[in-house]
Amino acid sequence: MKKLRRLLLRTLLFTFAILLGLIGLQSLRFSSRQISLPAVEVLPVADRAVQRFAASVRIPTISHPDWVDSLAFEQLHAFLDSNFVDLHRELEHYRVNAFSRVYHWPGKNSQLRPILFLAHLDVVPVEESTRAEWQQPPFGGVEAEGFVWGRGTMDDKMNALGMLEAIQALLAEGYHPERSVYLAFGHDEEVGGAFGAQAIARRFRQQGIEFEYILDEGLLILEEALPGLAAPVTLIGTAEKGYLTLELQLAIEEGGHSSMPPTETAIGIMSSALHRLDTEPFPARIDGPTAELFRYVGPEMDQPYQALFANLWLFGGLLKKQLAAKPSTYATIRTTTAPTIISGGMTENLLPTRVTATVNFRILPGESMTSVTQGVRDLIADPRITVTPTESLANRDPSPVSSTSDFGFWVLQKTAREVFPHTVIAPALMVGGTDSRHYTGLAENVYRFSPVQVQHRDLPRIHGTNERLSVENYRGLIRFYAQLIRNSCK
Ligand SMILES: [Zn+2]
C-alpha cells in the first residue's frame, strides 16, 4: 500500500515536472514579434490643419437610408476643393455617384502596384433626446480642452481629412511617390455603402486595378487593452466578421381560444427554439486573427499572463472562460446570436397560429452564412419552424483573413512602430463592419485600422454622445498617413 502510494506520488511529481518543463519551454519560444526601429523625424502639423478638421465637422453630412442631403455634401466637396488647393491641382480626382470622391496620386514607377486608403465622408445622425448631453454642439466643430468636438471626429472625418493633410504636407516637401496612391471616400458608408464604396469598387474592377494593399478605418490604438500589458496596443484589423439575419417562421394549424389551450402553443414552440439558440451558442474558438493577436501581445505581457498566452494548449479553456465573461471579448471568439425581433398574436384571448422571430448573427472567420443557417436548423430541429436568410443587403460571409507576413502588414507595423513607438502592435479581428467589404478581390490584403489612441470609455462616443478627438491624436494621425505613404511608396 505504501509502495503504491509512493509510486503514485512519484508519477504525479514526474508529470508535474514535465508539465512545468513544457510550459517553460513554450514560454522561452514565445519571442517578441515587435520590430525595433530608430525614431523618425516628427512631421510638423500646422494649427491650420486642426482648424480645417474642425471646420469640416460643421458641415452636417448625415447619411439617410433613402435620400441624400445633397446640399451638405456639395458644401463639403466645395470645402475640400477650396482648402486643399495644391492637392487638387497635383492629384487626379473625380466624383462617383455625385457625392463620393476618388483621388489618384500617380507614382513614378508604374510597375509597382498602387495602394488604396479608404474613408467615408458621411456621419450618423445625433439622437434628438441626447442633444442636451453634448458638452459642445455636435455640429459646432468646437476646439476646446485640447479636443475637437463633434459628429465625425472619430468616425470618419478624421481619416478623410487627415489623409488629405498628409498628402498636402508631402507635396509641400516636394515629395513624389514611386508607387501610386489612391484615396476613395464614400458618402454612404453608414447606410451600407451601395452608392459610394460599392460603386467605386466596381469602377476599379472595370479599370482592372489591383492594389498592393488596402487600408480602411477600423480598429484603434487601445489603452489598457489587456490585463498584464501596460502599453497601449495598436490593433490592425486583418479580418472582419460576417453578418447574417435569419427569419424563423412558425405556422401551426391549431390556434383556438385561450380558455382551452392545446398542450403546445405557437408562442411556446418559438420560445423554446429561441431559448435553445440562447443557451447553446456557436462554439468558442481561439484561432485565426484572435490567436494571432495573442501571439503578438503575449510576449510583451507581464507574468503570469505571458506564460498563460504562451501555453494556450494548456490554458486555452481558462482563457476562453475569461473572454466569455465580457460581451466585447466574447464576440471575438465565436459567432454571436442575437434575437432582435419577435412577433405573433393580436388579441389577449386568442392563440396565434403564426409566430415569427428575427435573429442576427455575426459570423466568425472559418464559418459562413450557409454553415450558420444549417447550424441553426440543426439546433432547432423542429420541422414546423422554417429558417430562412432575410433579403438584407448587409448579409455577407466573413472577410478573408489578410496576411501578417506580406508587405502591407509589414509596412503598417513599421509605420506604427515609428510614429507610435510607445505601443505594442498586433493583428486582430474586427467585430463590426466597414466599407472595405465592398473592395474584396481588389487586393489580396485589406487592413482595417484608424491611427487614433483611445481608452475603453471613449468607445461609446463613436456613434454616441460627445464624440471628440484630441488635437494630439489628430496630429499623430496625419503623421501616420504621411509616414505610411513614405514607407509604402519608396
Ligand atoms: Zn465609419
Residues whose N, C-alpha, C, O or C-beta is under 5 A from the ligand:
A	BS01	ZN	D155 D156 E217
